[in-house]
Amino acid sequence: MEARIIYITTEDKAEARNIGKVLVEERLAACVNIIDGMESMFWWEGEAQSEKETILIAKTTADRLDDLTVKVKEVHSYDCPCIVALPIQGGNPDFLSWIAEEVHPKSV
């Protein structure tokens, strides 16, 4: 199972918490981290912008990435949210197995 770190930016901490809760409850992510107080600078609609944002980092597997992306786009307030996946190149095998188990729960 290939694990992924998903980097998502949100408008504020409340939105990050809402998205994170949805992802965990729907088992699209094993866990999320929220980092508040980031400043982003970017081009949008032909103008340079600067905004405070909150980072949401989700841990999931490669085969859950498409479903996670669809769900984030459904609940996110942005027209074009940042949702990017980074491969995990090693780490604690127990933790990586835990990610896979949590996004792929055993049938009851």
N, C-alpha and C positions, 0 to 999 in steps of 0.2 A: 504494500500500500504506500503510495507516494504522498507524503504530507506536504502541505502548503501553508505559508503565512500570507494572509490577505490584508493588504494595506488599504484602508478606506478613510477618506476625510469626510467630516460632517460639519454642519452649521454650528453646533454647540454640543455641550455635554448631554443635554436632555435627548437630542436626536441620536447621539451615539449610544446612549443607554437603551433607547427604544429599539434601534436596529440590532444592537447586541443581544437584547432579550429575545427578539424574534429569531435570530440565528441560532441561539442556544436551545430555545424551546422547541424549534422545529428540527433540531439535530443537524443543522447545516454547518455548524461549527461546534467543536468540542469546548472551546472557551474563547473569550474575547478579553482584550485589554483596552482601557480607555485612557488616553493621554490628553488632558485638557490644556488650553492656553497656547496653542501653536499659532504662529502668524504665517499666512500664506501670501505669496506674491505671484501673480499669474496674469496672462492675457485672457480677456473674456469680452466677446462682442466688440473687438477692435480697440479696446482700451486696457491699459495696465491697471490692475486691481491689487488691493491689499486688504485682507480680511483676517479676523481671528477665526480659527477653526479648532475642531477637536479631532484627534486621530483615533480610529478604531482599528485594532489589530485582531484578526480572527485566525484561529488555527483550524484547518480542515484537511481534507484529502483531495487529491487531483480529480477524482471522479465525482465529487460533490461541488466542484467549482462552478459549473454552469448553473446549477440550481441555486447556489448561494448568490451568484451575480444577479440572476433574475429577481430573486426575493429582495435584495438590497435596492435594486432599481424600482421595485414596486413601492417600497416604504420610504425611500429617500426623498428629501425635499428638493434636491438639485435636479436641473434638467439633464446634466451630464456628470454624474458622480464619479469621483476617482475610486475605482475598484481595480486593484492590480494584485496579481499573484506572484509570489516569490517561492521558488523551490527550496526545500530544506535539504541541505547537503550533509546530513549526519546529525548527531546529537544523542541524547539519552534514549536508547532503544525502548526503555519502558515507557517514557513519555510519548514517543512516537506511536507506540502500540496503543496507548491510552487514547490518543486522538482518533485513531482508526476505529477503536471499539465504541467511542462515544458518538461518532457520526454514522455508524453502522450498527445500531443496537441489535442484539439477538432477538429473533422472533419469539413471541410468547406462546 
